Amino acid sequence: MILWALLFALTSADAKETKKKGDDSGVQEITIKGKGPGGPPVRLPPVAPDGAVANEVADTLKVLRTEHKPPVPELRVPGGPVRRLAAPFPEPPFLTFNPRVFPEEHDRWRFEVMTAEGVVWRRTGRGRATDPLEWDGTDETGRVAARVGRPFHFRFTGVRDGSESSLTSESIELGSILYRESLGDVHMEVGSALLFPTGKHKLLESAAPFLRAMASRLGRINPELGPLKLTLYQRDPDAPVAKRRARAVKAFFLKALIVNASRLEVSVAESADRGEVLATVLPPDGGAVIRDD
């Protein structure tokens, strides 16, 4: 018994000594074991600026890439030419521009007449432009491009050292027009808007100067050339208002010309590419000579 007690005491003493030494080391081994395989790696979006900041930068770059041209100054057409074009049946030229009023120095120039469809007539030159520029109403092919109720304007552009500057006129619109075809026939056209109220057939008081001007020309035609003819172009020639308008026109000319009704024809036709107008075609003026040059 004494031997067993001695052995137990020695064993307990060794265990205490070992525990004491382990505490002095300050190092512990810890093992963690997980259950099952780990999940997929987490994917985070790449670092990027805020959306509003990105849009602002993009807009800034767009502005920097844009070619900024100075605003085009507008030239107002003087009152004289406008009054002339507003008078009954103005004749060519329908535009006259004095390039001396252009303030910028230039060694090349371009003069363009434009409508809603684009450029209809263009002239160019070198050096400083000094001579008046006129438009007779035709396009580049010589076809009549000026039309009643069709706005047009011009643009003069000077070029120097690759830099351009321009003057642009206000829009001009003809209410009536007189022009000659290549064979000498004279065309007279006046817009329906100057003759009748919208949707009505009774003649406006303001229509009288235009109709009297037409009657004056028609009255010069030799009776041997046949009846006097006028055509009223309307969007719907079969509409009752169109036929009443034709009767109103005929009544005016019968009274103004003092002719028999059989010598005057007023027909109604569908609007051609020249719009809603009252038109007549007169033979060449007496003594007119057709030249080849």
C-alpha positions as CSV (number, residue, x, y, z in Angstrom):
1,M,0.0,0.0,0.0
2,I,2.8,2.3,0.9
3,L,4.5,1.5,-2.5
4,W,1.3,2.3,-4.4
5,A,0.8,5.6,-2.6
6,L,4.4,6.6,-3.3
7,L,4.0,5.8,-7.1
8,F,0.7,7.8,-7.3
9,A,2.3,10.8,-5.6
10,L,5.2,10.8,-8.1
11,T,2.9,10.5,-11.0
12,S,0.8,13.4,-9.9
13,A,3.8,15.6,-9.3
14,D,5.1,14.9,-12.9
15,A,1.7,15.8,-14.4
16,K,1.6,19.1,-12.4
17,E,5.1,20.0,-13.6
18,T,4.2,19.2,-17.2
19,K,1.1,21.4,-17.0
20,K,3.1,24.2,-15.5
21,K,5.7,24.1,-18.3
22,G,2.9,24.1,-20.9
23,D,1.3,27.2,-19.5
24,D,4.7,29.0,-19.6
25,S,5.1,28.4,-23.4
26,G,2.0,30.6,-24.3
27,V,1.5,28.7,-27.6
28,Q,-1.6,26.7,-28.4
29,E,-2.4,24.6,-31.5
30,I,-6.0,25.0,-32.8
31,T,-7.4,23.0,-35.6
32,I,-10.8,23.9,-37.2
33,K,-12.5,21.4,-39.4
34,G,-15.4,22.5,-41.6
35,K,-18.3,20.3,-42.7
36,G,-18.7,19.9,-46.5
37,P,-16.9,21.7,-49.4
38,G,-16.7,25.5,-49.5
39,G,-19.0,27.7,-51.7
40,P,-18.1,29.3,-55.1
41,P,-15.8,32.3,-55.0
42,V,-17.7,35.6,-54.7
43,R,-17.5,37.7,-57.9
44,L,-17.5,41.4,-57.2
45,P,-18.1,44.0,-60.1
46,P,-15.0,45.9,-61.3
47,V,-14.4,49.2,-59.7
48,A,-16.1,51.9,-61.8
49,P,-17.2,55.5,-61.4
50,D,-20.8,56.4,-60.5
51,G,-23.3,56.5,-63.4
52,A,-23.9,60.2,-63.2
53,V,-20.2,60.9,-63.2
54,A,-19.6,58.7,-66.2
55,N,-22.4,60.5,-68.2
56,E,-20.9,63.8,-67.3
57,V,-17.5,62.8,-68.6
58,A,-19.0,61.3,-71.8
59,D,-20.9,64.6,-72.5
60,T,-17.8,66.6,-71.9
61,L,-15.9,64.5,-74.4
62,K,-18.7,64.8,-76.9
63,V,-18.6,68.6,-76.6
64,L,-14.8,68.6,-77.1
65,R,-15.1,66.5,-80.2
66,T,-17.9,68.7,-81.7
67,E,-16.8,71.3,-84.3
68,H,-18.2,74.6,-83.1
69,K,-18.9,77.2,-85.8
70,P,-19.8,80.8,-85.1
71,P,-23.5,81.5,-85.6
72,V,-24.5,82.5,-89.1
73,P,-25.5,86.2,-89.2
74,E,-28.8,86.9,-90.8
75,L,-29.1,89.5,-93.5
76,R,-32.5,91.2,-93.8
77,V,-33.8,91.7,-97.3
78,P,-34.3,95.5,-97.9
79,G,-37.9,96.7,-98.0
80,G,-37.7,97.8,-101.7
81,P,-37.3,94.4,-103.3
82,V,-40.0,92.9,-101.0
83,R,-42.5,95.6,-102.0
84,R,-41.7,94.9,-105.7
85,L,-42.3,91.2,-105.2
86,A,-45.6,91.8,-103.4
87,A,-46.9,93.8,-106.3
88,P,-49.1,92.0,-108.9
89,F,-47.1,89.6,-111.1
90,P,-43.5,90.6,-110.5
91,E,-41.0,89.5,-113.2
92,P,-37.5,88.3,-112.9
93,P,-35.1,88.8,-111.2
94,F,-36.8,87.5,-108.1
95,L,-33.6,88.1,-106.0
96,T,-30.9,90.7,-106.2
97,F,-28.0,90.8,-103.8
98,N,-25.2,93.3,-103.7
99,P,-22.1,91.3,-102.3
100,R,-20.4,94.6,-101.3
101,V,-22.5,94.6,-98.1
102,F,-20.8,91.3,-97.1
103,P,-18.5,92.5,-94.2
104,E,-16.0,89.6,-94.2
105,E,-12.8,89.4,-96.3
106,H,-12.9,86.4,-98.7
107,D,-11.0,85.0,-101.7
108,R,-13.7,82.6,-102.8
109,W,-17.5,82.9,-102.6
110,R,-20.7,80.9,-103.1
111,F,-24.2,82.3,-103.7
112,E,-27.2,79.9,-103.2
113,V,-30.9,80.1,-103.6
114,M,-32.7,77.6,-101.3
115,T,-36.2,76.3,-100.8
116,A,-37.5,73.6,-98.4
117,E,-36.2,71.0,-100.9
118,G,-32.6,72.3,-100.7
119,V,-30.4,74.4,-103.0
120,V,-32.1,75.1,-106.4
121,W,-29.6,77.5,-107.9
122,R,-25.9,78.2,-107.2
123,R,-23.1,80.4,-108.4
124,T,-19.5,80.4,-107.3
125,G,-16.5,82.6,-107.9
126,R,-12.9,83.5,-106.9
127,G,-11.7,86.8,-105.5
128,R,-13.9,89.2,-103.7
129,A,-17.4,89.4,-105.1
130,T,-18.4,92.9,-106.2
131,D,-21.0,92.6,-109.0
132,P,-24.7,92.3,-108.1
133,L,-26.0,88.7,-108.1
134,E,-29.5,88.0,-109.5
135,W,-31.8,85.0,-109.6
136,D,-34.2,84.7,-112.5
137,G,-36.3,82.0,-110.8
138,T,-34.8,79.0,-112.6
139,D,-32.9,76.0,-111.3
140,E,-29.6,74.6,-112.5
141,T,-31.3,73.0,-115.5
142,G,-33.1,76.2,-116.6
143,R,-36.5,75.0,-115.4
144,V,-38.6,77.5,-113.6
145,A,-38.2,76.8,-109.9
146,A,-39.9,79.9,-108.4
147,R,-43.5,79.2,-107.4
148,V,-46.4,81.0,-105.9
149,G,-46.6,80.2,-102.2
150,R,-43.3,78.4,-102.1
151,P,-40.9,80.2,-99.7
152,F,-37.3,80.7,-100.7
153,H,-34.2,82.5,-99.4
154,F,-30.6,83.0,-100.4
155,R,-27.3,82.4,-98.7
156,F,-24.0,84.1,-99.5
157,T,-20.9,82.4,-98.2
158,G,-17.4,83.8,-98.2
159,V,-14.3,81.6,-97.8
160,R,-10.8,82.6,-96.7
161,D,-8.0,80.3,-95.5
162,G,-10.5,77.4,-95.3
163,S,-12.8,79.4,-92.9
164,E,-16.4,80.2,-94.0
165,S,-18.8,83.0,-93.0
166,S,-22.2,83.5,-94.4
167,L,-25.1,85.9,-94.7
168,T,-28.6,84.4,-95.0
169,S,-31.7,86.3,-96.1
170,E,-35.1,86.1,-94.5
171,S,-37.7,83.9,-96.2
172,I,-39.5,85.3,-99.2
173,E,-42.8,84.1,-100.6
174,L,-44.4,85.1,-103.9
175,G,-48.2,85.7,-104.1
176,S,-48.1,86.0,-107.8
177,I,-45.6,85.5,-110.6
178,L,-45.0,86.2,-114.3
179,Y,-42.4,84.2,-116.2
180,R,-41.6,83.3,-119.8
181,E,-40.9,79.9,-121.2
182,S,-38.1,79.3,-123.6
183,L,-40.4,79.6,-126.6
184,G,-41.7,83.0,-125.5
185,D,-45.1,82.0,-124.0
186,V,-45.9,84.2,-120.9
187,H,-47.2,82.5,-117.8
188,M,-49.2,84.5,-115.2
189,E,-50.1,82.8,-111.9
190,V,-51.7,84.2,-108.7
191,G,-52.3,82.2,-105.6
192,S,-55.9,81.2,-104.6
193,A,-55.2,82.5,-101.1
194,L,-55.1,86.1,-102.6
195,L,-58.4,85.5,-104.4
196,F,-60.7,83.7,-102.1
197,P,-61.2,83.3,-98.3
198,T,-60.4,79.8,-97.0
199,G,-63.1,77.4,-98.1
200,K,-65.2,80.1,-99.8
201,H,-65.9,81.1,-103.4
202,K,-66.6,84.8,-103.2
203,L,-63.7,86.9,-104.4
204,L,-61.8,89.0,-101.9
205,E,-61.6,92.8,-102.4
206,S,-57.8,92.4,-102.4
207,A,-58.1,90.1,-105.5
208,A,-59.1,93.0,-107.8
209,P,-55.5,94.3,-108.6
210,F,-54.3,90.8,-109.6
211,L,-57.4,90.0,-111.7
212,R,-57.3,93.4,-113.4
213,A,-53.6,92.9,-114.3
214,M,-54.5,89.6,-115.9
215,A,-57.4,91.1,-117.7
216,S,-55.1,93.8,-119.1
217,R,-52.8,91.2,-120.6
218,L,-55.6,89.0,-121.9
219,G,-57.2,92.0,-123.6
220,R,-54.2,92.4,-125.9
221,I,-54.6,89.0,-127.4
222,N,-55.7,89.0,-131.0
223,P,-59.2,87.5,-131.3
224,E,-58.0,85.5,-134.3
225,L,-55.9,83.4,-131.9
226,G,-59.0,81.8,-130.4
227,P,-60.7,82.0,-127.0
228,L,-59.1,83.4,-123.9
229,K,-58.3,80.6,-121.5
230,L,-57.7,80.6,-117.7
231,T,-57.2,77.5,-115.5
232,L,-58.1,77.4,-111.8
233,Y,-55.9,74.8,-110.1
234,Q,-57.5,73.3,-107.0
235,R,-56.7,70.4,-104.7
236,D,-60.2,69.0,-105.3
237,P,-61.4,70.2,-108.7
238,D,-64.7,68.3,-108.4
239,A,-65.6,70.0,-105.1
240,P,-68.6,72.4,-105.3
241,V,-66.5,75.2,-104.0
242,A,-64.0,74.8,-106.8
243,K,-66.7,75.1,-109.4
244,R,-68.3,78.1,-107.7
245,R,-64.9,79.8,-107.7
246,A,-64.5,79.2,-111.4
247,R,-67.9,80.8,-112.1
248,A,-66.9,83.8,-109.9
249,V,-63.6,84.2,-111.9
250,K,-65.4,84.0,-115.2
251,A,-68.0,86.6,-114.2
252,F,-65.2,89.0,-113.2
253,F,-63.4,88.7,-116.6
254,L,-66.5,88.9,-118.6
255,K,-67.2,92.2,-117.0
256,A,-63.6,93.4,-117.1
257,L,-63.0,92.4,-120.8
258,I,-66.5,93.1,-122.1
259,V,-66.4,90.0,-124.3
260,N,-68.9,87.4,-125.3
261,A,-69.1,84.4,-122.9
262,S,-68.2,82.1,-125.8
263,R,-64.8,83.8,-126.1
264,L,-63.8,83.1,-122.5
265,E,-63.0,79.7,-121.0
266,V,-62.3,79.1,-117.3
267,S,-61.5,75.5,-116.5
268,V,-60.8,73.8,-113.2
269,A,-58.0,71.3,-112.9
270,E,-56.2,69.4,-110.1
271,S,-53.4,71.2,-108.5
272,A,-50.2,70.8,-110.4
273,D,-46.8,71.0,-108.8
274,R,-47.2,74.7,-108.9
275,G,-49.9,74.7,-106.2
276,E,-53.4,76.2,-106.0
277,V,-53.3,79.1,-108.4
278,L,-55.3,80.8,-111.1
279,A,-53.1,80.6,-114.2
280,T,-53.2,81.8,-117.8
281,V,-50.7,81.4,-120.7
282,L,-50.3,84.3,-123.1
283,P,-48.7,84.2,-126.5
284,P,-45.3,85.9,-126.9
285,D,-45.4,89.7,-126.9
286,G,-45.7,91.3,-130.3
287,G,-42.3,91.8,-132.0
288,A,-40.6,89.2,-129.7
289,V,-37.7,87.5,-131.4
290,I,-36.5,84.1,-130.4
291,R,-32.7,83.8,-130.4
292,D,-30.5,80.8,-130.3
293,D,-27.8,82.4,-128.2
